[in-house]
């Protein structure tokens, strides 16, 4: 018997490993449309075309599914940051290169927030601390998470002489706080109505401020 609405029979089995991936992908789409509140086990199983109980073989509860989606969304943040860095024009000037790679981290972070607000919100919905900040499940193509990409870019500023070594400890938190604050203002706050060009300019000004302040 087909479930109402999609005409496809539900199934309770997948090839080994496929069901977890299918549920995660389904939940990612739910998060894309509705943020973390939309990630519900029953909705994910319905979207994946499986019976509700099948999810519990891979996810103990909703929080476990939400964590998997949060990590997958974080990996997308990392890939967007990596893409911004890859687009930096080549230069033989190590100072200019380090500065451009640092700025690309912030630009990519803000771009992802504007382009995928639902997933961006979900990426930072759980956990409540830095426990999983370096997990492989949150890493991009280079194997680094957003937090690690930021740290690497800051290390590059030190190597290039743009950031004093004694100011390096904790610089991640200053830079992250400023850029994340703007991201939230752009997608959920009073700046959400800014035209794309003004939103981009605001991001560049914040990154300018970070460069001067660290």
C-alpha positions as CSV (number, residue, x, y, z in Angstrom):
1,X,0.0,0.0,0.0
2,X,1.4,3.4,-1.0
3,X,1.5,6.3,1.6
4,X,-0.7,9.2,0.8
5,X,0.9,11.9,-1.2
6,X,3.9,10.3,-2.8
7,X,2.7,7.0,-4.4
8,X,5.8,5.1,-3.4
9,X,5.7,2.2,-1.0
10,X,7.6,2.7,2.2
11,X,10.5,0.4,2.9
12,X,12.2,-0.6,6.1
13,X,15.5,-1.8,4.7
14,X,18.4,-0.2,2.7
15,X,21.7,-1.5,1.7
16,X,24.2,-1.3,4.5
17,X,25.0,2.4,5.3
18,X,22.5,3.8,2.8
19,X,19.7,4.4,5.2
20,X,21.8,6.6,7.5
21,X,22.9,8.6,4.6
22,X,19.4,8.8,3.2
23,X,18.0,10.0,6.4
24,X,20.8,12.6,6.9
25,X,20.2,13.9,3.4
26,X,16.5,14.1,4.0
27,X,17.0,15.9,7.2
28,X,19.4,18.3,5.5
29,X,16.7,19.3,3.1
30,X,14.3,19.8,6.0
31,X,16.9,22.0,7.7
32,X,17.5,23.9,4.5
33,X,13.8,24.8,4.3
34,X,13.0,25.3,7.9
35,X,16.1,25.4,10.1
36,X,16.8,23.2,13.1
37,X,13.2,23.1,14.3
38,X,12.2,21.3,11.0
39,X,14.5,18.4,11.7
40,X,12.2,15.7,13.0
41,X,12.7,12.0,12.7
42,X,9.3,11.2,11.4
43,X,9.5,13.9,8.7
44,X,13.0,12.6,7.7
45,X,11.8,9.0,7.4
46,X,8.8,10.2,5.4
47,X,11.0,12.1,3.0
48,X,13.4,9.2,2.7
49,X,10.5,6.9,2.0
50,X,11.0,4.5,4.9
51,X,8.9,3.4,7.9
52,X,9.4,5.6,11.0
53,X,10.9,2.9,13.2
54,X,13.7,2.3,10.7
55,X,15.4,5.6,11.8
56,X,16.1,4.2,15.3
57,X,18.6,1.7,13.9
58,X,20.9,4.7,13.1
59,X,19.7,7.6,15.4
60,X,18.7,7.0,19.0
61,X,16.5,10.1,19.0
62,X,15.9,13.5,17.3
63,X,18.9,15.0,19.0
64,X,21.2,12.4,17.4
65,X,19.8,13.2,13.9
66,X,20.0,16.9,14.5
67,X,23.7,16.5,15.5
68,X,24.4,14.6,12.3
69,X,22.7,17.3,10.3
70,X,24.6,20.0,12.2
71,X,27.9,18.4,11.5
72,X,27.0,18.0,7.8
73,X,26.0,21.6,7.5
74,X,29.2,22.7,9.2
75,X,31.1,20.7,6.6
76,X,29.2,22.7,3.9
77,X,30.3,25.9,5.7
78,X,33.9,24.6,5.5
79,X,33.6,23.8,1.8
80,X,32.2,27.3,1.0
81,X,35.2,28.8,2.9
82,X,37.6,26.6,1.0
83,X,36.0,27.7,-2.3
84,X,36.5,31.3,-1.4
85,X,40.2,30.6,-0.7
86,X,40.6,28.7,-3.9
87,X,39.2,31.7,-5.8
88,X,41.9,34.0,-4.4
89,X,44.1,35.1,-7.4
90,X,47.6,33.7,-7.2
91,X,50.4,36.0,-6.1
92,X,54.0,35.7,-5.3
93,X,53.7,38.1,-2.5
94,X,53.3,36.0,0.7
95,X,51.9,39.0,2.7
96,X,49.2,39.6,0.2
97,X,48.5,35.9,-0.1
98,X,48.1,35.4,3.7
99,X,45.8,38.4,4.0
100,X,43.7,37.3,1.1
101,X,43.3,33.8,2.5
102,X,42.3,35.2,5.9
103,X,39.7,37.5,4.3
104,X,38.4,34.6,2.2
105,X,37.6,32.6,5.4
106,X,35.3,35.4,6.6
107,X,33.8,36.1,3.1
108,X,33.0,32.4,2.7
109,X,31.4,32.1,6.1
110,X,29.1,35.1,5.4
111,X,28.3,33.9,1.9
112,X,27.1,30.6,3.3
113,X,25.0,32.2,5.9
114,X,23.2,34.4,3.3
115,X,22.8,31.6,0.7
116,X,21.8,28.8,3.1
117,X,20.3,30.5,6.2
118,X,18.4,27.4,7.3
119,X,21.4,25.2,7.2
120,X,23.6,27.9,8.8
121,X,21.2,28.1,11.7
122,X,21.3,24.3,12.0
123,X,25.1,24.2,11.9
124,X,25.3,26.2,15.1
125,X,22.2,24.7,16.8
126,X,24.2,21.9,18.5
127,X,26.4,21.2,20.4
128,X,26.6,23.7,23.2
129,X,30.4,23.8,23.3
130,X,33.5,23.2,21.2
131,X,33.5,19.4,21.8
132,X,33.0,18.6,18.1
133,X,34.7,21.6,16.5
134,X,37.5,19.5,15.0
135,X,35.5,16.4,14.1
136,X,36.0,14.9,10.6
137,X,32.2,15.0,10.1
138,X,32.4,18.8,10.1
139,X,35.4,19.0,7.8
140,X,35.5,20.2,4.2
141,X,37.5,18.8,1.3
142,X,40.8,19.7,2.9
143,X,40.0,17.8,6.0
144,X,39.6,21.0,8.1
145,X,36.6,22.3,9.9
146,X,35.6,26.0,9.7
147,X,37.3,26.6,13.1
148,X,40.5,24.9,11.8
149,X,40.4,26.9,8.6
150,X,40.2,30.1,10.6
151,X,43.1,29.0,12.8
152,X,45.2,28.1,9.8
153,X,44.5,31.5,8.2
154,X,45.5,33.3,11.4
155,X,48.7,31.2,11.6
156,X,49.4,32.4,8.0
157,X,49.1,36.0,9.2
158,X,51.7,35.4,11.9
159,X,54.0,33.7,9.4
160,X,53.6,36.7,7.0
161,X,54.3,39.2,9.8
162,X,50.8,40.6,9.8
163,X,49.9,39.4,13.2
164,X,52.3,39.5,16.2
165,X,52.8,36.0,17.7
166,X,51.9,37.2,21.1
167,X,48.5,38.3,19.9
168,X,47.8,35.0,18.1
169,X,46.4,33.0,21.1
170,X,42.6,33.4,21.2
171,X,42.4,35.4,18.0
172,X,40.0,32.8,16.6
173,X,37.3,33.9,19.1
174,X,37.6,37.6,18.3
175,X,37.4,37.0,14.5
176,X,34.7,34.4,14.8
177,X,32.5,36.4,17.1
178,X,32.6,39.5,14.9
179,X,31.8,37.6,11.6
180,X,29.2,35.4,13.2
181,X,27.5,38.3,14.8
182,X,27.1,40.0,11.4
183,X,25.9,36.8,9.9
184,X,23.1,36.5,12.4
185,X,22.2,40.2,11.9
186,X,22.0,39.6,8.2
187,X,19.8,36.5,8.3
188,X,17.7,36.9,11.5
189,X,18.2,40.5,12.6
190,X,17.5,44.1,11.5
191,X,20.0,43.8,8.6
192,X,18.2,41.0,6.9
193,X,16.7,43.4,4.4
194,X,20.0,44.7,3.1
195,X,20.5,44.3,-0.7
196,X,23.2,41.8,-1.5
197,X,25.8,44.4,-2.4
198,X,25.4,46.2,0.9
199,X,25.5,43.0,2.8
200,X,28.7,42.1,1.0
201,X,30.2,45.5,1.8
202,X,29.2,45.2,5.4
203,X,31.1,41.9,5.6
204,X,34.2,43.5,4.1
205,X,34.0,46.3,6.6
206,X,33.8,43.9,9.5
207,X,36.7,41.9,8.2
208,X,38.7,45.2,7.9
209,X,37.8,45.9,11.5
210,X,39.0,42.4,12.6
211,X,42.3,42.9,10.7
212,X,42.9,46.2,12.5
213,X,41.9,44.8,15.9
214,X,43.9,41.6,16.1
